[in-house]
Amino acid sequence: MKADLLTELRWRGLLHDLMPNTDQQLNKEMTTGYVGFDPTAASLHIGNLVPIMLLKHLQRAGHKPIALVGGATGMIGDPSGKSAERNMLDEETLQRNIEGVKKQLAKFLDFDCGANSAELLNNYDWFKDFNLLEFLRSVGKHITISYMMGKDSVKNRLETGISFTEFSYQLFQGYDFYWLYKNKGCKLQMGGSDQWGNMTTGTELIRRKDGGEAYVLTSPLLTKADGTKFGKSESGNIWLDATMTSPYKFYQFWLNTDDKDLPKLLRTFTFFDKEQIENLEKEHATNPNALKRILAEDITKTVHSEEALLNAQKASALLFGKATLEDFEATDEATLQEVFDGIPQKTFTKDEYQSLATTYELVATTIGISKTETKKAVQNNGISINKQKISTAQGEGKPVFDFLKNKYLLLQNGKKYFLVTVQ
């Protein structure tokens, strides 16, 4: 083995619980392990990064990872951690979602590295021809109702109501593990701590049907310093698909994380080793923003690309760095809208713009201050338009500027930006 998987997961804070003798299994031989992914959206989100990291660490330790996309179980809905019945998706939507998930997983796992090459499977392939009577005979008879009722994922839903469809989910997930055990020699399932009940159903099915041994390993649910669930912004999920969350927004999310969360995030979402992380923390002990940039750069490059990272950094510099007008022109329209979302904006029609008597009037109208205050700000070299300071002479003349992207003016009063649009 290249590394001790459990030791690695422990110091990173990625190990919550594991079944007895899991360590012995991992030390004995190259072990095949899997993680299941729910295809209920066209993209994975950053909440899915933890199980992806589990698979990557498994492979880095010399074991074989399987990423299982739940094309069949996605039609049912997992009750774990849910307070209400989830809407079931049609087959066409599920297939589209699965294709998106496959592309994202391929960025993390090595599918061509010899004996421990990753595999990507879809449980629809073995459930599509599995009829109900056969399922009840070969799976249902081995797991008792009392065993299923004892799972927290079921008990927590009894008061609000749980359908038989979702109640049966643990049988399907359990059979996934059994199928992988029989057909792929898979002896380990990994996932979040909220999945423990479903996962151990698989080990129980393997034991009762075949007398075999299999193991479960879970990671803690990732929370922020304030105790809330990690992975969402005010606008919702942070997706891994660039069309659903742009690389710019993705990059900004990591830059805006809480200082208190940095130690946990560096260990969870990067592959820097222990010594590197500890040295980085010492080096930037008084400058958490530097650590945030390191985190944001590393994970944006991994999830998207180095080019996407550079573009995100250039876009960020439009407001927070030394960007040039060429950088502004090179930034695509959609990203510009994201960059300037939340800053004051003023829109003029072409006629309204041309009717402005002076640049002072343009500035005063945009910022919302008096002309006297505007003149004073100009005299103090406090007003810039398109990164150029405005002189008194320019202030008194008609506003004549080259529009950025043929319609924008970037106005700045001290450190505060305003976007003027002329259309």
C-alpha positions in Angstrom: 0.0 0.0 0.0 1.2 3.5 -0.8 -0.2 5.0 2.4 -2.2 4.1 5.4 -5.7 5.2 4.4 -7.2 5.3 7.9 -4.3 7.3 9.3 -4.7 9.8 6.4 -8.4 10.2 6.9 -8.0 10.6 10.7 -5.6 13.6 10.6 -7.7 15.2 7.9 -10.9 14.9 10.0 -12.5 12.7 7.4 -13.1 9.6 9.6 -16.3 9.4 11.6 -17.0 5.7 12.2 -16.0 2.3 10.8 -17.0 -1.3 11.3 -14.7 -3.6 13.3 -11.8 -5.1 11.4 -11.9 -2.6 8.6 -8.3 -1.7 9.2 -7.3 -5.3 9.0 -9.0 -5.6 5.6 -7.3 -2.5 4.2 -3.9 -3.7 5.4 -4.4 -7.3 4.1 -4.9 -6.6 0.4 -5.9 -4.1 -2.3 -9.5 -3.5 -1.3 -12.2 -2.4 -3.7 -14.5 0.3 -2.1 -17.4 2.3 -3.4 -19.4 5.4 -2.9 -22.9 6.0 -4.2 -23.9 9.3 -5.9 -27.5 10.5 -6.2 -28.3 11.7 -9.7 -31.2 13.9 -8.7 -29.6 17.0 -10.3 -27.6 17.6 -13.5 -24.5 18.3 -11.5 -22.8 17.4 -8.3 -22.3 20.2 -5.7 -19.6 20.9 -3.2 -21.4 18.8 -0.6 -20.5 15.8 -2.8 -16.8 16.7 -2.7 -16.3 14.9 0.6 -17.3 11.4 -0.7 -15.3 12.2 -3.8 -12.3 12.9 -1.6 -12.9 9.6 0.2 -12.6 7.8 -3.2 -9.6 9.7 -4.2 -7.8 9.0 -0.9 -8.8 5.3 -1.3 -7.1 5.2 -4.7 -4.0 7.2 -3.5 -3.6 4.5 -0.8 -3.4 1.9 -3.5 -7.0 0.6 -3.3 -9.6 0.4 -6.1 -12.4 3.0 -6.1 -15.8 2.5 -7.6 -18.2 5.4 -8.1 -21.7 4.2 -8.3 -24.3 6.4 -9.9 -27.8 5.5 -8.6 -29.8 5.5 -11.9 -32.3 3.1 -10.3 -32.3 4.2 -6.7 -32.6 7.8 -7.9 -36.1 6.9 -9.0 -37.0 6.0 -5.5 -35.5 8.5 -3.1 -33.3 8.1 -0.1 -35.1 9.1 3.2 -31.8 9.6 5.1 -31.7 13.2 6.4 -34.9 14.1 4.7 -38.0 15.4 6.4 -40.4 14.9 3.5 -41.0 12.6 0.5 -38.8 13.6 -2.4 -40.2 14.0 -5.9 -39.4 11.1 -8.2 -37.7 11.9 -11.5 -38.5 10.4 -14.9 -36.0 8.2 -16.7 -35.0 10.8 -19.3 -34.2 13.4 -16.7 -32.2 10.8 -14.7 -30.2 9.8 -17.7 -29.3 13.4 -18.4 -28.3 14.0 -14.8 -26.1 10.8 -14.8 -24.2 12.0 -17.8 -23.4 15.2 -16.0 -22.3 13.4 -12.9 -20.0 11.1 -14.9 -18.1 13.9 -16.4 -17.4 15.5 -13.1 -16.3 12.3 -11.3 -13.8 11.7 -14.2 -11.9 14.9 -13.1 -11.0 13.4 -9.8 -10.4 9.7 -10.3 -7.8 7.9 -12.4 -9.6 5.4 -14.7 -6.4 4.1 -16.3 -3.7 3.3 -13.7 -3.6 -0.4 -13.7 -5.0 -2.8 -11.1 -6.6 0.0 -9.0 -8.1 2.0 -11.8 -11.4 3.6 -10.9 -14.6 2.3 -12.3 -17.9 4.1 -12.9 -21.1 2.1 -12.6 -24.8 2.7 -12.8 -27.1 0.5 -10.6 -29.8 0.7 -13.2 -27.8 -1.8 -15.2 -28.6 -4.6 -12.7 -32.0 -3.4 -11.5 -33.6 -2.8 -14.9 -34.4 -6.6 -15.4 -34.9 -7.4 -11.8 -38.6 -8.2 -11.4 -40.5 -7.7 -8.1 -41.0 -11.4 -7.2 -37.3 -12.2 -7.7 -36.3 -9.2 -5.7 -38.6 -10.2 -2.8 -37.3 -13.8 -2.9 -33.6 -13.0 -3.1 -33.4 -9.9 -1.1 -36.5 -9.2 0.9 -36.6 -12.5 2.8 -33.1 -11.9 4.3 -33.9 -8.6 6.0 -36.6 -8.4 8.7 -39.0 -5.6 9.2 -37.8 -5.0 12.8 -34.2 -4.6 11.4 -35.4 -2.0 8.9 -37.6 -0.2 11.4 -34.6 0.2 13.7 -32.7 2.4 11.3 -32.6 6.1 12.2 -33.5 7.1 8.6 -36.8 5.3 9.1 -37.5 6.2 12.8 -37.0 9.9 12.1 -39.7 9.9 9.5 -42.4 7.8 11.2 -44.2 10.9 12.6 -44.2 12.9 9.4 -44.9 9.8 7.2 -42.7 7.6 5.0 -43.9 5.8 1.9 -43.2 2.1 1.3 -41.1 3.3 -1.7 -38.7 5.2 0.5 -38.9 2.6 3.3 -37.6 0.0 0.8 -34.6 2.2 -0.2 -32.3 0.5 2.2 -33.0 -2.8 0.6 -32.0 -1.5 -2.8 -28.9 0.2 -1.5 -28.1 -3.0 0.4 -28.4 -5.0 -2.8 -26.1 -2.6 -4.5 -23.4 -3.5 -2.0 -24.2 -7.2 -2.4 -24.0 -7.0 -6.3 -20.7 -5.2 -6.1 -19.4 -7.8 -3.6 -20.4 -10.7 -5.9 -19.4 -9.2 -9.2 -16.6 -6.8 -8.4 -15.1 -8.2 -5.3 -16.1 -5.0 -3.5 -15.7 -5.2 0.3 -16.0 -1.6 1.5 -18.7 1.1 1.2 -17.9 4.7 2.2 -20.2 7.7 2.7 -21.5 10.3 5.0 -22.3 9.4 8.7 -26.1 9.9 7.9 -25.8 6.8 5.6 -24.6 4.4 8.2 -28.0 2.6 8.5 -28.4 2.0 4.7 -24.7 1.0 4.4 -24.8 -1.6 7.1 -27.9 -3.1 5.6 -25.5 -4.1 2.7 -23.0 -5.8 5.0 -25.9 -7.6 6.7 -27.2 -8.8 3.3 -23.8 -10.0 2.3 -23.4 -11.9 5.6 -26.9 -13.5 5.5 -26.9 -14.5 1.8 -23.3 -15.5 1.3 -21.7 -15.7 4.8 -19.3 -13.0 3.5 -17.6 -10.2 5.3 -17.8 -6.5 4.1 -17.1 -3.2 5.8 -18.4 0.3 6.1 -16.5 3.6 6.7 -18.2 6.9 7.2 -17.0 10.6 7.2 -18.6 13.2 9.5 -21.1 15.6 8.0 -19.3 18.8 7.1 -20.5 21.8 9.1 -19.4 25.4 9.4 -18.0 27.0 12.5 -21.5 28.2 13.4 -22.9 24.6 13.2 -24.8 25.0 10.0 -24.4 22.7 7.0 -21.5 23.4 4.8 -21.9 23.6 1.0 -24.5 26.3 0.3 -24.4 30.0 -0.3 -27.2 32.5 0.1 -28.2 31.7 -3.4 -28.3 28.0 -2.9 -26.0 25.1 -3.8 -22.5 25.7 -5.2 -22.5 23.3 -8.2 -19.4 21.7 -9.8 -20.9 22.4 -13.3 -19.6 25.7 -14.7 -22.9 26.4 -16.4 -24.7 26.2 -13.0 -22.2 27.9 -10.8 -19.6 29.9 -12.8 -15.9 29.4 -12.0 -15.9 33.0 -10.8 -18.7 32.4 -8.3 -17.1 29.1 -7.3 -13.8 30.9 -6.6 -15.4 33.7 -4.7 -17.3 31.2 -2.5 -14.0 29.8 -1.1 -12.5 33.3 -0.7 -15.5 34.2 1.4 -15.4 31.3 3.8 -15.2 31.9 7.6 -11.6 32.2 8.9 -12.5 29.7 11.6 -13.3 27.0 9.0 -10.0 27.3 7.2 -8.1 24.4 9.1 -11.0 22.0 8.4 -11.4 23.1 4.7 -7.7 22.8 3.9 -7.6 19.3 5.3 -10.8 18.2 3.6 -10.6 19.7 0.2 -6.9 19.8 -0.8 -4.3 17.1 -1.2 -1.6 19.1 0.6 0.1 16.8 3.1 0.1 17.3 6.8 3.5 19.1 6.9 2.5 21.4 4.0 -0.7 22.4 5.7 0.9 23.0 9.0 3.6 25.1 7.4 1.0 27.1 5.5 -0.9 27.8 8.6 2.2 29.0 10.5 3.3 31.1 7.5 -0.1 32.8 7.2 -1.2 32.8 10.9 -1.8 36.5 10.8 -3.2 36.6 7.2 -6.1 34.2 6.8 -7.0 35.8 3.4 -3.7 34.4 2.0 -4.8 30.9 3.1 -8.2 31.4 1.6 -6.6 32.3 -1.7 -4.5 29.1 -1.6 -7.6 27.1 -0.9 -9.7 28.8 -3.5 -6.9 28.5 -6.2 -6.3 24.8 -5.5 -9.9 23.6 -5.5 -11.0 25.8 -8.4 -8.2 24.5 -10.6 -9.1 20.9 -9.6 -12.8 21.2 -10.2 -12.6 23.4 -13.3 -9.2 24.0 -14.9 -6.1 26.3 -14.6 -7.5 28.5 -17.4 -10.9 28.8 -15.6 -9.0 29.8 -12.4 -7.0 32.5 -14.2 -10.2 33.9 -15.7 -11.9 33.9 -12.3 -8.9 35.7 -10.8 -8.9 38.3 -13.6 -12.6 38.8 -13.1 -12.1 39.2 -9.3 -9.4 41.8 -10.0 -11.9 44.0 -11.8 -13.1 45.1 -8.4 -10.6 43.8 -5.9 -7.2 44.1 -7.7 -5.2 45.8 -10.4 -7.2 44.9 -13.4 -6.8 46.7 -16.7 -9.5 47.8 -19.1 -8.2 45.0 -21.4 -9.2 42.6 -18.6 -12.6 44.1 -18.5 -13.1 43.8 -22.2 -11.8 40.1 -22.1 -14.3 39.1 -19.5 -17.5 37.5 -20.8 -20.8 39.3 -20.3 -22.3 36.7 -17.9 -19.3 36.8 -15.6 -19.3 40.6 -15.7 -22.9 40.5 -14.4 -21.8 38.3 -11.6 -18.8 40.5 -10.7 -21.0 43.6 -10.5 -23.9 41.9 -8.9 -24.6 43.8 -5.6 -22.7 47.0 -6.5 -24.7 50.2 -7.3 -25.7 50.5 -10.9 -27.2 53.3 -13.0 -28.7 52.9 -16.4 -29.2 55.7 -18.9 -30.8 55.6 -22.3 -28.6 57.0 -25.1 -30.7 60.1 -25.2 -30.5 60.6 -21.4 -26.7 60.2 -21.5 -26.3 62.6 -24.4 -28.5 65.2 -22.6 -26.1 65.3 -19.6 -24.6 68.7 -19.5 -21.3 67.8 -17.7 -19.4 64.9 -16.3 -20.1 66.3 -12.9 -23.8 65.7 -13.6 -23.1 62.1 -14.7 -21.1 61.4 -11.5 -23.6 63.2 -9.2 -26.6 61.4 -10.7 -24.8 58.0 -10.6 -23.5 58.2 -7.0 -26.4 60.2 -5.6 -24.5 63.2 -4.2 -24.8 66.9 -4.9 -22.8 68.6 -7.7 -20.9 70.5 -5.0 -19.8 67.3 -3.3 -18.9 65.9 -6.7 -16.7 68.9 -7.6 -14.9 68.6 -4.2 -14.3 64.8 -4.8 -12.9 65.5 -8.3 -10.6 68.3 -6.9 -9.3 65.7 -4.4 -8.6 63.2 -7.1 -11.3 60.9 -5.7 -13.3 60.2 -8.9 -12.2 57.8 -11.6 -14.0 56.7 -14.8 -12.7 53.6 -16.5 -9.7 53.5 -14.2 -8.7 57.1 -15.0 -8.8 60.0 -12.6 -11.2 62.8 -13.6 -9.7 66.3 -13.8 -11.7 69.5 -13.0 -11.6 70.3 -16.7 -13.2 67.0 -17.6 -15.7 67.4 -14.9 -16.9 70.7 -16.3 -17.1 69.4 -19.9 -19.6 67.0 -21.5 -19.1 63.4 -20.6 -17.1 61.9 -23.4 -15.7 58.5 -22.7 -15.0 55.2 -24.6 -17.6 52.7 -23.5 -16.4 49.4 -22.3 -18.0 46.6 -24.3 -19.8 49.4 -26.1 -22.1 50.2 -23.2 -20.4 50.3 -19.8 -18.6 53.0 -17.8 -16.8 51.9 -14.6 -17.1 54.7 -12.1 -15.2 54.8 -8.9 -15.5 57.1 -5.9 -12.6 56.3 -3.5 -12.8 52.6 -3.0 -16.4 52.3 -4.0 -17.4 51.2 -7.5 -20.5 52.1 -9.6 -21.4 50.6 -12.9 -23.0 52.9 -15.5 -24.8 51.2 -18.4 -25.9 53.2 -21.5 -28.4 51.4 -23.8 
